[in-house]
Amino acid sequence: MPMDSGLVDKELRLQEEVMKLSFQEKIQLQQRAKCTWLKDGNRCSKFFHATVRARQPRNFAAYLLYAEEKLASDDRAVVDEAIKFYMSLYNQVDYL
């Protein structure tokens, strides 16, 4: 069944309009967030601290691959293997 070129053109225009409206909505949400920050963010408030905590990087090792392709995945095992690694590393260094 051949597509009607008028319908194809209309669909393309509507898709373009949806994309434009989506972009405008994103900009509006960013501006609203900025206004909230300017109003509430510079005080030592619950909002300020929640925002700071949300922006902190999540630096952690979810798992650790160590000797002979073994996998340490729980927190205690990751810590233990890291300690073993650095202990052996520092034991190899001559300090004199």
Residue pairs with C-beta under 8 A, 6 or more apart in sequence:
36 47
37 51
40 47
40 48
41 47
41 48
41 51
42 48
61 78
61 82
62 73
63 71
63 72
63 73
63 78
64 71
64 72
64 73
64 77
64 78
64 81
64 82
65 71
65 72
66 72
66 81
66 85
72 78
72 80
72 81
